[in-house]
């Protein structure tokens, strides 16, 4: 990636940076109960003990949870 002076983001380890951002969004998505994605997942998979359910097998199961 280019340095900021050259119009880039100044990020050297882009893969690690991207992984960190994805982790942040996954955490936010599952803990911010007022957020859109939490509400979507709760509607799709249900909620148990204040958390989005893992989802069972069959048609309601998701490879995302695996």
N, C-alpha and C positions, 0 to 999 in steps of 0.2 A: 504494500500500500504506500501511497505517496505521503510525504510529510505535509503538514498543514500549510506550510509556506507555498507548496506547489499545488494546492487545491485538494489535497487528500484529507483523510480523517486522522492521520498520524497514528494509526493502530498497526503495530508490527506483527503481532500474533493474532491474525484475524480469526482463525479457527477457534482458538481458546476464548477470544472475546465474544464470538458468536455463541459458543456453548454457555458462557456465563450469562449472556442476555436471555437465552432460551430458558435457562434455569430460573432466572428472575421472573420471567413471564409465567412460567408454570407455577411457581410459588404464589405469585399474585393471583393467578386465575383460580387457584384452589383455596385461597384463604380470604380473599375479598368477597364476602358474601353478598355485597350489593352490586358487584361487577356483572357485566353481561355474560361472560363465559361461565362463571360459577352458576348463574341462573339457568343457562342453557344445559350445562351438565347435570344440574340437579333435576331439571325437568325430564331429561333423558334417562338418567340412571337412578334417581331417587337420592334420599339423604338418610344417613344413619348416624346417630350420636353427633350431630352437628357437622358431619362431613359428607362429601359426595360419596355415594356407594360405589363399590368397585364394579358392580354389574356382574350378573351371572352368566352362564353359558347360553347357548342358543342364539336367538336373534337379538336379544338385548345385550349380549356380550360385546366387548370391543377389544380389538387388538391394541388400541391406544393404551389401555390399562395394563396390558402385559408388558 
